[in-house]
């Protein structure tokens, strides 16, 4: 096993399991949101599904990258050797850069799409500036990881704040669950930021992320269980925004 990330040796591999669980939850959430969009024609559900879908793809990129970089057996070993000997990718460092760039870029893009959902004022310049900011954050974090985690923390914190404001208006339980989940994800990013100062916080950040996606799993189960009820108590996936449509 080759160590390419700043995690304790005993935790290497376990982070892949956490990310695999997260990928499954995010994929299911994305699928349900898009499925409900086809029924309700609520475009916010569509963008919610796309946002979670991008984050799911980001988790998949991280999983595939780590599997190749961590392990030296079977197909993974063959892929690793092909990468090193390839004329296109001549070093493992390039593969590391490419894999984690897509992971970070897709994560930040997905988080930003979800953050923008409750907001009404949009402009072309807003999207251009944010795309530039996301690209810079994704590129520079191959050397300064805290820039990525700080960017994700700020977006998630503002997202949790948005859902807090929405919950104060609609009092829907699903909105509250999303507020808690995004708040927990923000806390996880904050732990990653300070992991360079206090050892073990990166493991704590991964565990908090696992808890966050477990909360989302509970929301998925709730949606599946109560989604067909007709009374607007905030049970179905349409009740995760600022209105009950």
N, C-alpha and C positions, 0 to 999 in steps of 0.2 A: 504493500500500500504506500502511495506517495502522498505526502501532506502538502496541499496547495492552499489550504484555508487555515485561518487562525482559530482552530478549535482544539480542545484537548484530545489526545489520542484515543481515549476511551469513548469519546462522543462521535468520532468519525464513523460514518455509516449510519448511525442513528439519525443524523440530520437528513439523510436521504429518505428514511422511512417517514419522518415528519413531513417532508416536502411531498412525498408520494400521497400521503393522506390529504394534505392541503390541496393537491392537484385534483383529487377525486371530488372533494367537496366543492371546489370552485367550478369544476366542469358541470356538476349536477346543478349548482345554483344558476350558472349561465344558461344551461339547457332549459330549466324551468322558467326563467325570466323570459327568454325568447319564445317559448311555447305559449306562455300567458299573453305575450304581446300579440301573437297571431290571433288570439281570441278577442282580446280587449281593444287592440289597435292603439294602446297607450305607448307612445314612442319612448317615454321614460323607461319603461320596462325593457324595450329593445336595447337602449344604450346601457342600461344596467347589466343586461346579459352580455353585451359586447365587452364592457369593462371587466367583468369577472372572467370572461373568456380569455382576455389578454393576460390577466394575472395568472390564469391556469396555464397558458402557454409558457409564461415566464417560469413557473414552477417546473414544467416539463423540461425546459431548456437547462435549468439548474440540475435537475435529476440526471439527465443524459450526460452533461458535462462532468459531474462528480463521479458517476459510475465509471466513466472512461479513465478519469484521472486518479481515482482512489484504488481501483482494483487491477490486478495483473493475472487474470485467469479467463479462460474460455473466449467468447466473442469480444469481451472488453479488451483483453490483451491484444487480440488481432487488430482491433480498431486503433488502439493506442500505437501499435507498431506502424500501422499504415499512416497514421497522422504524422509521426516523427519522420518517416521516410518519404512522405509525399512531396512532390515538387511544388504543390500549392501551399501547404502548411508545413513549414520546415522545422517547427519547434513546438513543444508542448505549450510554451508560453503563448504562442499565437492562438492555439486552440482554446486555452484558458481565457484569453482576452475576448475571443469571438463568442464563446458560449455564455460567459457572464455578462458581456455587453448586451446581448439579446435578452437575457434574464432581467437585467436592470432596466433596460429601455421599455420592455413590455410591461414590467411592474409599474413603473412610474406613469406610463401612458394609461394603463388601466385604472390606477388610483385617481388620476386626474379626471378621467371621463366620469367616474362615479362622483367625484367632488363637484363637477359642474352640473350634475343632474338637477338639483333644486334651484339653480340660478337661472334667471331669465334673460339678462342682458349679455349678449355675445357679439363679438366682432371678429373680422378676419385677422386683425392685428393681434388680438388676444391669443388666437390659436397659433399664429406664427411665432410670437414671443415665447409662448409656453413650449412649443415644439423645440425651439432653439435651446431653451433652458433644460429641457429633458435630455436632449442630445448631449449637451455639454456635461450634464450630471452623469449620464451613463458612461461617457468616454473617460472623464477624469477619475472616476471611482476605481478604475483599474489600478491607480496609484494611491489615491486618497479615498478609501472606502467610506469614511465618515461623511463625505459630500453626498453620496447616494442615500445613506441612512438618514441624514438630516433633511434632504429633500423629501423623502418618503414620509418622515415624521411630520413635517409641516403640512403636507397634503392630507395625511390621515387625520391630523389634529383638526384641521379646518373642516374636513368631512364629518368628523364626529360632532363638531360644533354646529354644522348645518343641520344634522339630524336631531340634535338637541333642540334647536329652534323649531323644527318641524314637529317634534314630539310635544312641545309646549302648546302647539296649536291643535293637533289632531288627537293626541293621547292614545294613538294606536300602539299596541304592544309590539308589533313587528318593527315599527320605527324605533322603539326603545331598544330592541335587540340589536338592530343595526348600529345604533349609536354606541352601545356597549362594545360590540365587536370591533368597530373601527377605533374606538378609544383604546381597546386592548392592543390592537395592531400598532397604534402609535406608541404605546408604552414599550412594546417589543423593539421598535426601531430606536427608541431612546436608550434602551439597554445596550443595543449594539454600538451606539455612539460612544458610550463610556466604557465599553469592554476593553479598550486599549489601556485604560487607567486602572480598572478593577478587574482582575482575572475572574473568569467564570461567568461574567455578565452576558457573553455571547451565547452560552448555553441557556442561561435564563431567558434571553431574548427569543431563542428558538422554542422554548417551552411555552412562553407567553403567546407566541404565534400559533402554536398547536392549540392552546386554549381558545384563542380567537376563532380559529376555523372550526373548533368543536361547537362554539356558540352558533356559528353559521349553520352547522349541521343540525343543531336543534331547531333553528329557524326553518330549514328545509323540511324537517319532519313535521313541524307545526303547519307549514303551508300545505303539505300533502294531506294532513289529517283534517284540517278545517277549511281548506281552500274552496270547497264546494258549498259552504254555507252561504246563504243569501243575505243574512243580516250584516251590515257594515261595521263589524267590531274590530277590523284590522287583522283578520286572520289570514287572508289570502295574500299572494305576492303583489297584488295591486296596492296593498296598504303598506308599502315601504317608502312612499314618497310623501308629498305635501298635500295630497288630496286622496279621496277614496275611489277615484275612477278606476 
